[in-house]
Every structure is written in C-alpha cells, then in structure tokens.
Amino acid sequence: MRIDKITASILQKEKEIAVQQAMDIIAQSQSGARKGALVRWTWICEVCGMVHLGTAPKNCECCGSSEITARQDLRSELGNYW
C-alpha cells in the first residue's frame, strides 16, 4: 500500500509540474507583442527553402546544407476568438 501512495504522489507532482510549465508558456506569450499569440519557431534552409519544425537542425534534411535561419511564427489563431 505504501508503494501506491508514493507512486500517486509522484504522478501528482508530475502533473503539477506540467501544468506550471504550460502556465509559464502562456504567461510568456501574453507578455509578447500581441497578447494571446503563441510563438512557434521554424527553421528555414537558405539553400532549398525547406521549413523545419521543432528544434534547430544542424543540417537541412533535404539538401544537407548548414545554412539554416530561424523565423518566429506568431500563432495568433490560438489566441483569437472566431
């Protein structure tokens, strides 16, 4: 029974951490240029133009070039009412 309580406590703590991280992301986005707009970074290859999502790649997955630039993509549709 003690293991169940410990496991439940760990799971609860992980949920609280996840919620806190989500709240931090939302707070950061609301302090930006447009309130309510979430920001997503995209990475664009300067050689072939391929768009990479997620973390910055070292080389382009399409052409292998290392000339990759970051572009900030405002996701305003997530913060607007339709």
N, C-alpha and C positions, 0 to 999 in steps of 0.2 A: 504493500500500500504506500509506503514511503517513496518508492520509485515513481509511482503515478503522480504524487504531489510535486516531486521535483521536476518531472517532465512537463506537467501542466504549468508550473512556474516558469520554466524556460520558454515554453511556447508563448505564454502570455507576454513575457519580456520581449521576445522577438516581434510579436505583433505591435507592441507599444513603440518599439524602435522603428518599425516600418511606417507606422502612422506618423511618427515625429519627422522622419525623413521626407515623407510626402508633404507634410505641412511646411517644412523648410523650403522645399522646391517651389511650392505655391507662393510663399511669402517672398522669395527672391524674385519670382516672375512678376509679382504685383508691385515691387519697388522699381521695376524697369521703366522703359519709355512709355509703354502702353499698359495700363492697369488691366490685369486679367489675361494678358497674352503670354502664353508659354513659349519658351525659346528652345529651338532644336538646332543643333549644329549639323551641317552637311559638309562634306569634303569633296572638292571638285578637282579632277585631274586637268591640269593646264594643257596637256598634250591632246588627249582624245575627248575630254569633256564628260567623262563618266562621273556620275554622282555616287558617292559612298555615304552610307548612313552609319550611325554609331560612332565608335571611337576612330581616331585618325589612323588611317593605314600608313604603313611605311612606304609602300609602293602601290601603284594602281593595279587593281585586279585584272583590268582589261589589257593594258599595254605595257605594264611594268615600270612606268616612269615614276620617279620620286618627286616630281613637281606637282605637289598637291596643296591647294589653298583651302582655307576654312571660310565658310559662309554661314552667317547667322540667319536662321529661318524662323520668323515670328509666326507662331501658330495661333493667330487671332481667332480662328473659328472655334477654338476650345473655350474661349472666354466670353464670347458674344452670345446674346440671346437671338434666336432665329425669329 
